[in-house]
Amino acid sequence: MPPAPLPLLLCPVCRNPLAAAETGGVPSLACGLGHRYDAARQGYFNLLTGSGTKFQADTAQMVQARADFLAAGHYLPMAQELAGLVAASAPAARTLLDAGAGTGYYLQAVTEKLPGAAAVALDISKFALRRAAGRCPRPPAWYGTYGGPAAGRCIGGRGAERFCSPQRC
C-alpha cells in the first residue's frame, strides 16, 4: 500500500488525521484514536458513518451509462483542457483531490499531466469509485466514499472550501 501523500483526510468521527495502516495484510486508514477504515477489495475506502448520507448515490446503471458516454470521447477536449489548467496553476502539486470524482475520468487526465502527484478521489457512489480505482490504479492513489472533512489547502472552484478544515484553507 502506498504511503499517504499528506494527512489530507480527517476521520469522520473525531476529525483527527487519517494515516495509512495495514492489519493482517488488509490496507486501512486509521486515526490516532483508533478509528479504522478497511479498504474494500475493489480498492476504495468507505468513510461514511452511521446512516451514510442524505444524498442519493449513483447506481451501477447510472455509472455504466456515464462510463459509456465518456468512453465515446464526447468530453475528452474538456478533460484535456481541465488537466492543462490544473497543471499550469499548480505545477508542483503533490496531492490532487477530486471531490465528487465519479468514475475518475477527469482525475485521470490531470494525473497524466502531473504524474508525480498523489491522487485522492472522493465520491458517495461505491459503483463510481470502483471505476475510479480501476481507471487510476497507479499508486499512490486513494479512493473513498466520504461524508467528512478534508484537511489541506484547496485549489478549486466555488464550494471547494466545504471539503477542507477551516484552519487549513
C-alpha positions as YAML, in Angstrom:
chain: A
units: angstrom
residues:
- id: 1
  name: MET
  ca: [0.00, 0.00, 0.00]
- id: 2
  name: PRO
  ca: [1.43, 3.40, -0.89]
- id: 3
  name: PRO
  ca: [2.11, 5.89, 1.88]
- id: 4
  name: ALA
  ca: [-0.48, 8.59, 2.35]
- id: 5
  name: PRO
  ca: [0.62, 11.63, 0.34]
- id: 6
  name: LEU
  ca: [-0.37, 14.12, 3.04]
- id: 7
  name: PRO
  ca: [-2.56, 13.94, 6.12]
- id: 8
  name: LEU
  ca: [-5.33, 15.00, 3.79]
- id: 9
  name: LEU
  ca: [-8.33, 13.09, 5.05]
- id: 10
  name: LEU
  ca: [-9.73, 13.56, 8.52]
- id: 11
  name: CYS
  ca: [-11.53, 10.88, 10.48]
- id: 12
  name: PRO
  ca: [-15.27, 11.41, 10.04]
- id: 13
  name: VAL
  ca: [-15.82, 10.50, 13.70]
- id: 14
  name: CYS
  ca: [-13.20, 12.57, 15.57]
- id: 15
  name: ARG
  ca: [-11.67, 14.83, 12.86]
- id: 16
  name: ASN
  ca: [-8.11, 13.64, 13.55]
- id: 17
  name: PRO
  ca: [-5.87, 12.97, 10.53]
- id: 18
  name: LEU
  ca: [-6.14, 9.56, 8.90]
- id: 19
  name: ALA
  ca: [-2.94, 7.71, 8.08]
- id: 20
  name: ALA
  ca: [-2.18, 4.59, 6.06]
- id: 21
  name: ALA
  ca: [-2.14, 1.39, 8.06]
- id: 22
  name: GLU
  ca: [-2.28, -2.32, 7.40]
- id: 23
  name: THR
  ca: [-3.83, -5.05, 9.52]
- id: 24
  name: GLY
  ca: [-3.34, -8.67, 8.55]
- id: 25
  name: GLY
  ca: [-2.44, -7.67, 5.01]
- id: 26
  name: VAL
  ca: [-5.58, -5.54, 4.61]
- id: 27
  name: PRO
  ca: [-4.91, -1.88, 3.75]
- id: 28
  name: SER
  ca: [-6.69, 0.56, 6.01]
- id: 29
  name: LEU
  ca: [-6.84, 4.15, 7.10]
- id: 30
  name: ALA
  ca: [-6.70, 4.88, 10.82]
- id: 31
  name: CYS
  ca: [-6.66, 7.87, 13.13]
- id: 32
  name: GLY
  ca: [-4.76, 8.30, 16.38]
- id: 33
  name: LEU
  ca: [-7.86, 7.46, 18.43]
- id: 34
  name: GLY
  ca: [-8.16, 4.05, 16.80]
- id: 35
  name: HIS
  ca: [-10.98, 4.56, 14.32]
- id: 36
  name: ARG
  ca: [-10.09, 2.34, 11.38]
- id: 37
  name: TYR
  ca: [-11.47, 2.00, 7.87]
- id: 38
  name: ASP
  ca: [-10.52, -1.07, 5.86]
- id: 39
  name: ALA
  ca: [-10.21, -1.00, 2.08]
- id: 40
  name: ALA
  ca: [-12.83, -2.81, 0.05]
- id: 41
  name: ARG
  ca: [-11.36, -5.49, -2.19]
- id: 42
  name: GLN
  ca: [-12.06, -3.22, -5.20]
- id: 43
  name: GLY
  ca: [-9.57, -0.71, -3.79]
- id: 44
  name: TYR
  ca: [-11.63, 2.05, -2.16]
- id: 45
  name: PHE
  ca: [-12.37, 3.06, 1.43]
- id: 46
  name: ASN
  ca: [-15.88, 3.65, 2.77]
- id: 47
  name: LEU
  ca: [-15.66, 6.56, 5.20]
- id: 48
  name: LEU
  ca: [-19.37, 7.23, 5.51]
- id: 49
  name: THR
  ca: [-20.58, 6.73, 9.06]
- id: 50
  name: GLY
  ca: [-23.94, 5.94, 10.61]
- id: 51
  name: SER
  ca: [-26.75, 6.04, 8.11]
- id: 52
  name: GLY
  ca: [-24.40, 7.31, 5.39]
- id: 53
  name: THR
  ca: [-25.52, 10.38, 3.51]
- id: 54
  name: LYS
  ca: [-28.81, 12.08, 2.74]
- id: 55
  name: PHE
  ca: [-27.78, 12.34, -0.91]
- id: 56
  name: GLN
  ca: [-28.62, 9.67, -3.47]
- id: 57
  name: ALA
  ca: [-25.51, 7.91, -4.75]
- id: 58
  name: ASP
  ca: [-25.27, 6.94, -8.40]
- id: 59
  name: THR
  ca: [-26.39, 3.39, -9.12]
- id: 60
  name: ALA
  ca: [-24.39, 0.82, -11.08]
- id: 61
  name: GLN
  ca: [-26.57, 1.51, -14.13]
- id: 62
  name: MET
  ca: [-26.02, 5.27, -13.91]
- id: 63
  name: VAL
  ca: [-22.27, 4.79, -13.61]
- id: 64
  name: GLN
  ca: [-22.24, 2.40, -16.57]
- id: 65
  name: ALA
  ca: [-24.13, 4.92, -18.71]
- id: 66
  name: ARG
  ca: [-21.67, 7.66, -17.73]
- id: 67
  name: ALA
  ca: [-18.66, 5.42, -18.43]
- id: 68
  name: ASP
  ca: [-20.03, 4.53, -21.86]
- id: 69
  name: PHE
  ca: [-20.66, 8.20, -22.70]
- id: 70
  name: LEU
  ca: [-17.20, 9.29, -21.56]
- id: 71
  name: ALA
  ca: [-15.52, 6.38, -23.39]
- id: 72
  name: ALA
  ca: [-17.00, 7.71, -26.64]
- id: 73
  name: GLY
  ca: [-14.76, 10.78, -26.24]
- id: 74
  name: HIS
  ca: [-17.51, 13.41, -26.03]
- id: 75
  name: TYR
  ca: [-15.80, 15.21, -23.12]
- id: 76
  name: LEU
  ca: [-12.17, 14.41, -23.99]
- id: 77
  name: PRO
  ca: [-11.39, 18.02, -25.08]
- id: 78
  name: MET
  ca: [-12.82, 19.32, -21.81]
- id: 79
  name: ALA
  ca: [-10.83, 16.80, -19.76]
- id: 80
  name: GLN
  ca: [-7.64, 17.76, -21.58]
- id: 81
  name: GLU
  ca: [-8.30, 21.48, -21.08]
- id: 82
  name: LEU
  ca: [-9.04, 20.94, -17.39]
- id: 83
  name: ALA
  ca: [-5.84, 18.93, -16.96]
- id: 84
  name: GLY
  ca: [-3.82, 21.65, -18.68]
- id: 85
  name: LEU
  ca: [-5.32, 24.38, -16.49]
- id: 86
  name: VAL
  ca: [-4.67, 22.46, -13.28]
- id: 87
  name: ALA
  ca: [-1.10, 21.63, -14.32]
- id: 88
  name: ALA
  ca: [-0.46, 25.27, -15.23]
- id: 89
  name: SER
  ca: [-1.90, 26.65, -11.98]
- id: 90
  name: ALA
  ca: [-0.31, 24.10, -9.64]
- id: 91
  name: PRO
  ca: [2.74, 22.58, -11.42]
- id: 92
  name: ALA
  ca: [4.34, 21.46, -8.16]
- id: 93
  name: ALA
  ca: [1.19, 19.89, -6.70]
- id: 94
  name: ARG
  ca: [1.94, 16.88, -4.51]
- id: 95
  name: THR
  ca: [-1.67, 15.85, -3.99]
- id: 96
  name: LEU
  ca: [-4.75, 16.06, -6.20]
- id: 97
  name: LEU
  ca: [-8.17, 15.89, -4.56]
- id: 98
  name: ASP
  ca: [-11.20, 15.29, -6.74]
- id: 99
  name: ALA
  ca: [-14.34, 15.66, -4.62]
- id: 100
  name: GLY
  ca: [-17.28, 14.17, -6.49]
- id: 101
  name: ALA
  ca: [-14.85, 12.23, -8.66]
- id: 102
  name: GLY
  ca: [-17.36, 9.86, -10.19]
- id: 103
  name: THR
  ca: [-15.55, 7.39, -12.40]
- id: 104
  name: GLY
  ca: [-12.22, 9.24, -12.13]
- id: 105
  name: TYR
  ca: [-12.33, 10.37, -15.77]
- id: 106
  name: TYR
  ca: [-11.13, 13.91, -15.09]
- id: 107
  name: LEU
  ca: [-8.74, 12.91, -12.32]
- id: 108
  name: GLN
  ca: [-7.04, 10.50, -14.71]
- id: 109
  name: ALA
  ca: [-6.50, 13.32, -17.22]
- id: 110
  name: VAL
  ca: [-4.99, 15.55, -14.52]
- id: 111
  name: THR
  ca: [-2.71, 12.80, -13.15]
- id: 112
  name: GLU
  ca: [-1.36, 12.26, -16.66]
- id: 113
  name: LYS
  ca: [-0.26, 15.94, -16.68]
- id: 114
  name: LEU
  ca: [1.04, 15.77, -13.09]
- id: 115
  name: PRO
  ca: [2.44, 12.22, -12.81]
- id: 116
  name: GLY
  ca: [4.30, 12.94, -9.58]
- id: 117
  name: ALA
  ca: [1.19, 13.96, -7.66]
- id: 118
  name: ALA
  ca: [-0.75, 11.59, -5.45]
- id: 119
  name: ALA
  ca: [-4.43, 11.21, -6.37]
- id: 120
  name: VAL
  ca: [-7.38, 11.22, -3.98]
- id: 121
  name: ALA
  ca: [-10.86, 10.57, -5.40]
- id: 122
  name: LEU
  ca: [-13.93, 11.11, -3.23]
- id: 123
  name: ASP
  ca: [-17.48, 10.19, -4.15]
- id: 124
  name: ILE
  ca: [-20.54, 8.83, -2.38]
- id: 125
  name: SER
  ca: [-21.13, 6.13, -5.00]
- id: 126
  name: LYS
  ca: [-19.25, 2.90, -4.42]
- id: 127
  name: PHE
  ca: [-20.01, 1.93, -8.02]
- id: 128
  name: ALA
  ca: [-18.33, 5.08, -9.32]
- id: 129
  name: LEU
  ca: [-15.33, 4.58, -7.04]
- id: 130
  name: ARG
  ca: [-14.84, 1.05, -8.26]
- id: 131
  name: ARG
  ca: [-14.45, 2.54, -11.73]
- id: 132
  name: ALA
  ca: [-12.13, 5.27, -10.46]
- id: 133
  name: ALA
  ca: [-9.91, 2.73, -8.72]
- id: 134
  name: GLY
  ca: [-9.64, 0.79, -11.99]
- id: 135
  name: ARG
  ca: [-9.07, 3.92, -14.09]
- id: 136
  name: CYS
  ca: [-6.27, 5.37, -11.96]
- id: 137
  name: PRO
  ca: [-4.66, 2.31, -10.39]
- id: 138
  name: ARG
  ca: [-1.14, 3.71, -10.14]
- id: 139
  name: PRO
  ca: [-0.03, 4.38, -6.59]
- id: 140
  name: PRO
  ca: [-0.26, 6.49, -4.67]
- id: 141
  name: ALA
  ca: [-3.99, 6.78, -5.15]
- id: 142
  name: TRP
  ca: [-6.76, 6.85, -2.57]
- id: 143
  name: TYR
  ca: [-10.46, 6.44, -3.20]
- id: 144
  name: GLY
  ca: [-13.24, 6.87, -0.70]
- id: 145
  name: THR
  ca: [-16.93, 7.30, -0.17]
- id: 146
  name: TYR
  ca: [-16.80, 10.24, 2.10]
- id: 147
  name: GLY
  ca: [-19.01, 12.46, 4.16]
- id: 148
  name: GLY
  ca: [-16.41, 14.04, 6.38]
- id: 149
  name: PRO
  ca: [-13.90, 16.86, 6.21]
- id: 150
  name: ALA
  ca: [-10.56, 17.02, 4.48]
- id: 151
  name: ALA
  ca: [-7.53, 18.98, 5.60]
- id: 152
  name: GLY
  ca: [-5.22, 20.93, 3.39]
- id: 153
  name: ARG
  ca: [-5.01, 23.84, 1.01]
- id: 154
  name: CYS
  ca: [-7.84, 23.86, -1.50]
- id: 155
  name: ILE
  ca: [-7.42, 25.00, -5.05]
- id: 156
  name: GLY
  ca: [-10.64, 24.89, -6.92]
- id: 157
  name: GLY
  ca: [-13.90, 26.37, -7.88]
- id: 158
  name: ARG
  ca: [-16.69, 27.74, -5.81]
- id: 159
  name: GLY
  ca: [-17.61, 25.40, -3.00]
- id: 160
  name: ALA
  ca: [-14.21, 23.70, -2.69]
- id: 161
  name: GLU
  ca: [-13.83, 25.12, 0.81]
- id: 162
  name: ARG
  ca: [-16.56, 22.75, 2.04]
- id: 163
  name: PHE
  ca: [-14.11, 19.87, 1.80]
- id: 164
  name: CYS
  ca: [-11.36, 21.45, 3.89]
- id: 165
  name: SER
  ca: [-10.98, 22.11, 7.56]
- id: 166
  name: PRO
  ca: [-11.28, 25.88, 8.14]
- id: 167
  name: GLN
  ca: [-7.87, 26.07, 9.82]
- id: 168
  name: ARG
  ca: [-6.07, 24.86, 6.68]
- id: 169
  name: CYS
  ca: [-7.84, 26.67, 3.82]
...
